[in-house]
Amino acid sequence: MEQEVIESEMILPTYMPFKKIQMHDKYPKGQARGRHWKHLRQIIQAENYQNYPPHEPNYVNIESPPSMHPRKQICDITGFEAPYSDPRTHLRYANTEVFKLIRSLPNEYVQSYLGLRNAAVVL
């Protein structure tokens, strides 16, 4: 090699702060890699939940206040989110193809679909 190239390599630092740290430099051999996840039992023991008031929701009690968001309406046929409702049969639908199918259903099938979501109405 030429003398200039050898001198320029000696001037550059071996570690540059803008480069990513190599994994073998960051985690020496034998050290765990990645994130450590706690199990629910470890969280409960660490948090001392017995000191919290009983009406406050946390990991220990399953009681929580009702949601402030409105319930999502689900299509009775497809199971997708349904922004529309048929005024004649009261079935919810997601798109026009399902609406055409709903209008062609016999009354017994409409009653069974309404019965599945406990909204049975005699038409």
N, C-alpha and C positions, 0 to 999 in steps of 0.2 A: 504494500500500500504506500501511497505517497505520504509524505510527512505532514502535509496540510490536513488530510483526512484524519489521520491519527490524532492530531491536536484538536480538531473540531469535536471528535467523539469524546475527548476527555473534558471538554468545557461543558457539555450538556449534562444536566443532572440525571441521575438514574430514576428518580421519581418525579413525575409531573403532576401537579395538583388537579389539573383539568381532566386527567385520564381516570378511568374507572380502576378501582382497586381490584387486584386479582383475588380470586377466592382463596388461594393457598396463602396469600398474605393476610387476608382478613380473618380467616379461621385456621389457626394452626392445627396440625394433625391431632386428632382425638377430641377436639372441641366441637360441640353440637352446632349444626347449621340450621338456619331458618328460625321461624317463630315457635315459641313454646306455648301450647294451648293448655288451658286449665280445664279440668272437668268440673261439673256442677258441684260435686261434693267439695272440691278444693275452694271454689268460689264461696260456697255457703260457710265453710269453716273460717275463711279469711275475713268475711264481712261482718260477722257477729250479728246475724239477723234477729236474734232474740231481743236485742236492744231497741229495735225499730217498733213504732206503734203498729198495732195489729191491722188498722184500716188502711195502711199504706201498702200499695202493691209492690211486690218484689219477687225474687226467685222462689221463696218458700211457699207463699200463699198463692193460690191460683186465682183468687178473686181479684178482679180488676174492674174499673168503671166501664160503662158502655162506651163504644166508639163514638166520636163526635162526627165522623164522616158518614155520609149517607150510604145505605146498602147498595151494592152493585146489582143491577137487574140482569138476570141470566136468561138467555134464549131457552125456551122450553123444548125445542127440537134439537138444536145443535150444541148447546152448552156454551156458546160464545157470549160475550157481553151484548146485551140487547137494549138498544136505545129506543125501540119502538114497541108499542102494544096494540094488538088488534082490538078495536072497540066492540066488535060483534062477539068474538069468542073469548076475549080477555086473555089470550095467550100472548106471550112476549116473543118477539122475533128479532133477528139480527140483520136480515137483508131482504130484498124483494123476492128472491127465489123461495125462501122459507115462508114468506107471506103468501105466495101462491099456493104452496103446499098446505098451509094452515087453512086457507079458504076451501080447499078441496077435501079436507078431512071430514069423515062422518061425525055426527054428534057424540057417539059413544067414545071415539078416540079423543075428542076434545075434552070430555068429562074425565077420562082417565089421566090425561096430561095435567088438568087442573087439580085432580085428586093427588097427584104426586107432590105438588107443592102446597097442599092443604088449602087450596083456594077454590074448591069445588062449588060451582054455581050451576043451578038448574037453568038451562037455556030453553 
